[in-house]
């Protein structure tokens, strides 16, 4: 895991690591250092880069001794553009720092003022906490929890399980007491130890929609943003894994194993650039764009400069053989491109979800990816040192069902015809299919007429009354859309929480309803919340499935791409198959027009089948995991109820599988956190206790 950390203190005139005397807080700050850190600047407000950062991932420009900019991650800006951004930030303009291609975190120091920018999606969050008379900040929450010896915030875990995609329930908190997160689209500004959180997004009217671009112009903007995002990754230096960091060099030919298999067995990625190629529209678009751009897009040596495209072939889900074969065939058709080198990673029951839960790293926060990390790591081991993934495409391109209410607010009723008709056909013919358009229209109209505080208060009431009947259990398109037509709704795991936990989350929602009199448009707000949830899950995925010497790139979560996708008109988004149509236009504009039949089909069916198969195979281990769960010690669940639900889901009961994954992953994360040894800090005044040490989980009550 890589992160940056620094702080702003009230002390002046001291240097980090010096023996100068000063206030007690300043002395404490000088006596604490992050383990394995690279100091970028000292003075009263130091900044470190911690972890295995590559040299090209940390860039610093300096105008004078008190004015400097550090950029962490992949940033497509030139040195001159960085300097222009530094001068603009010195005058208070922050948007210049967030408009470059790539995925990065920018830190600006102008005198005693420090500004740290987050991203629009939330994949690169910024955390902060009061410490030593000032404010410490980092791009990871766990180091700050270590620094202040934080306890577990059980109320935040309850909100994360009950309403994972509701910002009103989660607030600015983290699983650690005292550690706060800045919202997406905001920056943390510190001066002399004090902090402020400010938005760098342009303000829009809450009453009417912003002027929308023509569909063709908006799609062109998405194409340009995606091309620039991919080009920013390809423009960087090519990286090869360090042989000294692996289990030795390639031993040579092994019967039945090719170079890719031998490398995967050693545990390291291939040199150069690669991409996922699942047969879907998102990963296929990135692979074709990366392979088609001029220059040297792919691998180093061996196969020339071809892009390494990796497809995962799951052999353990026999029930969806036809769908799996269709995905594999589409991937092979796309891989016919001469600039792609295709590798198929086949796996059986050993790679199903829940198959290997005993091993895995401690992530910064819990997330559903912990249940599938071993599965994904098999695919990533066959990938490249820089690997593209299509995460976030659905959230930035698709229309959230609540956007139907936005269309009604804009008096665009006729644009509802095609999406509601497609919904009526999605679940197949039935006796009630003729009523679906009217039912959906009525739900959208009700949402459009429901004030924001009333919608939040209604969700709080439903939690108290345990009303989860609207939560789709079987994943039907109509039921899912109807349930999503609300300002907020309980998450899939809420039904298994205790009444005390639900009451705590209900109080949080009630306070948010009275604190925020206006909430914007429901569709836009729900879409941003869904994107933030996906970005948080992607961040956990990166840490849980991390492969040494490999970087995962998700261009759909970049600021430029998110902004371009937000410019797509709602009337274009709500059309059936809008995501595939937009990406097809993006590829056509980049010169790629020959796409295989069925391109753009979703993979939900194969994913659900794999989850159910993994649940059946691991139900014994999962039941034992909840024999004496820490979640029950914290008063969040009743172990008996969860064990019963696990057995029922393994037998095929129509229970929300996403909720089960969230419960299992949170319990796993808690156990790894409590079993953790060591700390992120060293020095004479370093904390002697790790965050959430044994015994801090309160038994049978919420903190």
C-alpha positions, 0 to 999 in steps of 0.5 A: 500500500502506498500513501502520503502523509504530512501535517500542519502544526501551530509551531513555527521556526522549527525543522523536522528532525532538528533538536530545536526546542519549542512547544510540546506539540512541536517537539512531539511532531519532530519525534515521530516519523512514518516507517519506510518514508521518503521525506519530500519537504520538512520545515514546520509542515513536513510531507512524506511519501510512504511505500513503494512509489515509483520515481515517476509517480512522485513529482515536485516543482518549486517556485521558491522555498515557500511555494511548491507542489507535489503530485502523487500518482499518474499525472499527464501534466507537463512540467510547465503545466505543473508550474502554471497550476502551482501559480494558480493555486497560490492565488487560490484557484484549485481547479487547475490542479484537478483538470489534468489527465490521470489519477493523482493527488496534489499537495500545494504548500504556499507559505504556511498554507497547505492544500490537498486535493481529492478526486471527483469519484473518491478513488483517491481520498484524503483523510485528516485528524487533529494531532499535536496541536495541529492537523495531520493528513494522509491518503490512508486512514489507518496510519492516522488511526495509528498516529492518534491510537484511535478506537473503532467507530462502530457507529460508522461500521453500522452505517456502512452495512445498513446504508453503504451508498448513502452519504447522509448515513456515512457522513465524513467519518471512517471506521476509526474514531477521530479520523475524517474523510473529505468528500469527493470533489473537495480539497483540504486546506490547512493553515497553522494547524487549523483545517477547512474543507472546500469544494473545487467543483463549479456551483450549479442551480438546485432548481433547474438542470445545468445547460446540457450539451448536444449528444454528439458533442458530449460523446466526443468529449467522453472520447477525448477524455478517455484517449487522454486518460489512456495516453497519460498512462502510456506516456510514462516509463515502461516498468519491469518487475524487479527480479530480486523482489520475486522468487528468483529468475525464470528457471527455464522451460517447464513441461506444460507451462509457458512463460506466462504460467511460470511468471504467475507461479513466481508471483510477478507481472509481466513488464510493460502495459496490459489490460483486462479483456473480459469481452465486456464493453468497458475493458474492451474499450480500454484494451483497444484504445491502448493498443491503437494509440501511436507509440509503444503501447504494450510489452517490452521484448519477447512479443514486440510492443503488443498490449497484453490482454488478459481474460479470466475463464471460470470453469466452475460455473457450469450453469451459465456455460453458454454465457461464459462461452459467449464472453470468451468468444467476444474476448477472442474476437477483440484480441484478433487485433495484431497489437494485442497479445491474448492470455486466457487464465483458466481456473476452477473451484479454487478461484471461486468467491469465498474460496480463500479467506484465510490469507490476504492483506489488511486493507485500509477499510472494509469492502466486498472485494475481500471475498473475491480478492484471491479470484482476481489476484489470479487474473492480475498475476498474469497481467502487466506491470501497468494494467488497465481495468474497466472499473467505474464505467457503469457508474459514470456512463449508465443512468441511475434509475432515479434520473427518471425523476430528473426527466420529469422535473425537466418536463421531458416525459416523452423520454421515459417511454423507451426506458420503461418499455425496456424495463417491461421486457427485461424480466420476460413476459408476465401477467403484470408486464403491461402495468410496468410502465405505469408503475415505474412512471408513478414511482418516478413522479413520486420521487420528483415530488418528494422533498429531500428532507422528507425522503431522508426521513422516510428512509430513517423510518423504514430502518426503525420499522425494519421495512426491507420488502422493497429491497430486491432479493432476486435481482429483477430489473423492474424490482431493482429500478423501483427500489432505486427510485428513492432519495436513499434506501437501506442496503442489502445487509441492513436486514441482518443488523440488530435493532440497536444498530439500525436505530443508530443509523436512523438517528444519523439519517434524521440529523442529516434530514434536518441539517440539509434543507436542500439536496439537489436533484435526486437522480444526479445525487444518487448517481454521485453516491453510487460512483463514490461507493464504486470508487471506495470499493475499487480502492479496497480492491486495489489493496486486497488483490495487490500484486507486487510491482503492479499498478492498476489503472481505472481511467473511468474514475479519472477526473477528466473522464468523470467530468466528460461523462457528467456532460452526457445528457440525461435523455441519452443516458436513459436509453437502453444500451446507452453505455455500449452505444457511447463506448461504440461511438468512442471507439469509432471516433478512435478508428475502431469499428469492427466489433464482435456480435454481442459486444456490450452485453452485461456479465451480471449472470455469470458473476451471480452464478460464480458467487452462488457457487462459491457460497455453496462450496465455502458455507461450512467455513463461513458458518464457522467464521460467524460462530463467535463474530466480532460483529456480534461483540460490537452489537451489530448482528446476531450470530445465529441469524447470520448463520441461518442466512448463510445456510439458506443462501447456500441452498439457493434462497433468494437472499441479497448476495451483495449483503452477505458479501458485505457482512463476511468482508466486514467480519474478515476485516475486523479480524485482520485489524485486531490481529495486526501487529506493529504500527505505521510510525517510529521515533521517540514519541511514536504511538506504542499501541496499534489502532484498534488493539485487542479489547477495544471492540465494545461488547453488545453495545454501540460506541 
